[in-house]
Amino acid sequence: MSTAIVTDSTTSLPEGVRERPDVRVVPLSFSFGPEETYTDKLDISNAEFYEKLKRSPLFPTTSQPPVGVFVEIYNSLYTYDDVLVLTLSRRFSGTYDSAVAAAGMVTRPVEVMDTKTVEMGAGLILLEALRVVDEGGGLEKIKQVTEAAIKRCKILVAVGTLEYLEKSGRIGRAGRLLGTAFDIRPVLRLEDGEVVPHKRTRGRKRQMVALLEEVRPIAQAGRPLAYGHADAPGALAELMGSLNVKGRFVAEIGGVVGSHIGPGAYGVAYL
């Protein structure tokens, strides 16, 4: 039995994964007004996107993939016995619903799972699924391991401002931090697919210390982890240098997720 994995463009892909014949990526898109639409991570470089995000008077809107795109991809994987779809959190996007709707429109069975996370967290979960695929495991075993990874996966993100999460409407329970004292730099986490406050710190240095205190025991224990940043390579390099752990991969967060967390964010995901 052979299984193909379908994911969306908000999953950070380690080097070589996109080129695998058993992996497909369904793109989301974002727009700066009705006349300016981009395919996530394809039509515009990350540097260009974050520069545009900073200077554009229009806040970008993001769009889930059309159901028909999923249908087309499912049908293209006819040489595989099974198809497993891994999407970003349902609390962030309707992508999961599009994937499920498309599954009901094809004759072959398709399994859809909500990773309850995004970017480097989803990338770690994808790697767990692919590990079982490469070991020759069947669909049920792949689902079992993937579900366990979803339950274990944690993401911590240091953000420079809550402005972008507020504008995008994805701020979740972290909204309680709005309107607090000057130079509050929170560390946020994803909990059951929702952004929640993890620690409230003042200033960039204390924010870094708070993140390190949380992640250092995880890194020292050898648990799988991955890094990511939104136009913040310097801060991420400082984090990685302090942890002295390479991690599975480093993600440059693209336009769809970057429009929500804003430039200057960086963090780590782990299982």
FENPE-V306576 format. One record per backbone hydrogen bond with DSSP energy under -0.5 kcal/mol. CO is the residue of the C=O (numbers start at 1). NH is the residue of the N-H. If there is no record, write none. Layout:
CO;NH
CO;NH
This chain:
2;81
2;82
4;84
5;24
6;86
7;26
8;11
10;12
10;119
12;14
14;17
17;20
20;23
22;5
24;7
25;27
26;9
28;40
29;63
30;38
31;33
31;61
33;36
36;32
38;30
39;42
39;43
45;49
46;50
47;51
48;52
49;53
50;54
51;55
52;56
61;31
63;29
66;69
66;70
67;71
68;72
69;73
70;74
71;75
72;76
73;77
74;77
75;78
77;80
82;4
83;111
84;6
85;87
85;113
86;8
87;115
89;92
89;93
94;98
95;99
96;100
97;101
98;102
99;103
100;104
102;105
103;106
109;83
111;85
113;87
113;115
116;193
117;89
118;121
118;122
119;12
119;123
120;124
121;125
122;126
123;127
124;128
125;129
126;130
127;131
128;132
129;133
130;134
131;135
132;137
133;136
138;142
139;143
140;144
141;145
142;146
143;147
144;148
145;149
146;150
147;151
148;152
149;153
154;270
155;190
156;268
157;159
157;188
158;266
162;166
163;167
164;168
165;169
165;170
165;171
166;169
171;174
172;175
173;176
174;177
175;178
177;180
181;184
183;203
184;186
185;201
186;159
186;188
187;198
187;199
188;157
189;191
189;196
191;194
194;191
195;173
195;174
196;189
199;187
199;201
201;185
201;203
203;207
204;208
205;209
206;210
207;211
208;212
209;213
210;214
211;215
212;216
215;219
216;220
217;221
218;223
219;222
224;271
225;248
226;269
227;251
228;267
229;231
229;253
230;264
230;265
232;236
233;237
234;238
235;239
236;240
237;241
238;242
239;243
240;244
240;245
249;227
251;229
251;253
254;258
255;259
257;260
257;261
258;262
262;265
265;230
266;158
267;228
268;156
269;226
270;154
